[in-house]
Amino acid sequence: MKLVVCIVGSEDAGTLVDALLAAEHRATRLNSSGGFLKKSNATVMVGVEDEDVDEVMALVRDTCRPRTQIVNPMPPIMEPGEFFMPYPLEVEVGGATVFVLPVERFERL
């Protein structure tokens, strides 16, 4: 048995959970935040049998695709030697960071 932990953008989390449920995988979504743009994201956890890990990974790939976005950076409190770019910049957002962990014991109570 494996625990698949997926950290995805909030805009992709609902679609991912819907796809997992449609494929009859139970999933738990935890709202979280962080990362480069300080945007909200979600951690989706799925407990699956070893042979189902590839199916879950395929669902993550299909629903959490990276894309580009234009952001307007906020000026930092300037410290000596800091560099600030005052114009919009294009960054890659989305996608997923996935951890597959072994599970020693699993019980559904």
C-alpha positions as CSV (number, residue, x, y, z in Angstrom):
1,M,0.0,0.0,0.0
2,K,1.2,3.6,-0.8
3,L,0.2,7.1,0.3
4,V,0.3,9.5,-2.6
5,V,0.7,13.1,-1.5
6,C,0.1,15.7,-4.2
7,I,0.7,19.4,-3.7
8,V,-1.2,21.2,-6.4
9,G,-2.6,24.7,-7.0
10,S,-6.0,25.5,-5.6
11,E,-7.4,26.0,-9.1
12,D,-6.5,22.3,-10.0
13,A,-7.3,20.7,-6.7
14,G,-11.1,20.4,-7.2
15,T,-10.7,18.9,-10.7
16,L,-8.1,16.4,-9.3
17,V,-10.3,15.3,-6.4
18,D,-13.3,14.9,-8.8
19,A,-11.2,12.8,-11.2
20,L,-9.9,10.6,-8.3
21,L,-13.5,10.1,-6.9
22,A,-14.8,9.2,-10.4
23,A,-12.0,6.6,-10.6
24,E,-13.2,5.3,-7.2
25,H,-10.1,6.5,-5.3
26,R,-10.8,8.1,-1.9
27,A,-9.0,11.4,-1.5
28,T,-8.5,13.9,1.3
29,R,-7.9,17.6,0.4
30,L,-6.1,19.9,2.8
31,N,-5.9,23.6,2.0
32,S,-2.3,25.0,2.3
33,S,-0.2,27.9,1.1
34,G,3.3,28.8,0.2
35,G,5.6,28.7,-2.7
36,F,7.1,31.3,-4.9
37,L,4.0,33.4,-5.5
38,K,2.6,33.0,-2.0
39,K,-0.6,31.6,-3.5
40,S,-2.9,29.1,-1.9
41,N,-2.5,25.5,-2.9
42,A,-3.9,22.2,-1.7
43,T,-2.4,19.0,-0.5
44,V,-4.4,16.0,-1.8
45,M,-3.7,12.6,-0.1
46,V,-4.7,9.3,-1.6
47,G,-4.1,5.8,-0.1
48,V,-3.9,3.2,-2.9
49,E,-2.7,-0.3,-3.5
50,D,0.8,-0.5,-5.1
51,E,-0.7,-1.5,-8.5
52,D,-2.9,1.6,-8.6
53,V,-0.1,4.2,-8.1
54,D,0.4,4.6,-11.9
55,E,-3.3,5.2,-12.4
56,V,-3.3,7.9,-9.8
57,M,-0.2,9.5,-11.2
58,A,-1.9,9.6,-14.7
59,L,-4.9,11.4,-13.2
60,V,-2.6,13.9,-11.5
61,R,-0.7,14.5,-14.8
62,D,-4.0,15.0,-16.7
63,T,-5.6,17.4,-14.3
64,C,-2.6,19.4,-13.0
65,R,-0.8,20.8,-16.0
66,P,1.8,23.5,-15.7
67,R,1.0,26.8,-17.5
68,T,2.4,30.3,-17.7
69,Q,1.0,33.3,-15.9
70,I,1.9,37.0,-15.9
71,V,2.5,38.4,-12.4
72,N,3.1,41.9,-11.2
73,P,5.7,41.6,-8.4
74,M,5.2,43.6,-5.3
75,P,8.1,45.8,-4.4
76,P,10.1,44.4,-1.5
77,I,11.3,46.5,1.4
78,M,14.6,47.5,-0.3
79,E,17.7,46.4,1.4
80,P,21.1,47.4,0.2
81,G,22.1,45.2,-2.8
82,E,18.5,44.0,-3.5
83,F,17.3,44.0,-7.1
84,F,13.7,44.8,-7.9
85,M,12.1,44.4,-11.4
86,P,9.2,46.8,-11.5
87,Y,7.6,45.3,-14.6
88,P,5.3,42.2,-15.0
89,L,7.0,38.9,-15.5
90,E,5.9,35.6,-16.9
91,V,6.3,32.6,-14.6
92,E,5.3,28.9,-14.8
93,V,2.5,27.9,-12.4
94,G,0.4,24.8,-11.8
95,G,1.6,21.3,-12.1
96,A,2.1,19.1,-9.1
97,T,4.7,18.0,-6.6
98,V,4.0,14.3,-5.8
99,F,5.4,12.1,-3.1
100,V,4.7,8.4,-3.0
101,L,5.3,6.9,0.5
102,P,5.1,3.4,1.7
103,V,2.4,2.6,4.2
104,E,3.1,0.0,6.8
105,R,-0.5,-0.2,8.1
106,F,-3.9,1.1,6.9
107,E,-7.3,0.8,8.6
108,R,-10.6,2.3,7.6
109,L,-12.6,2.7,10.8
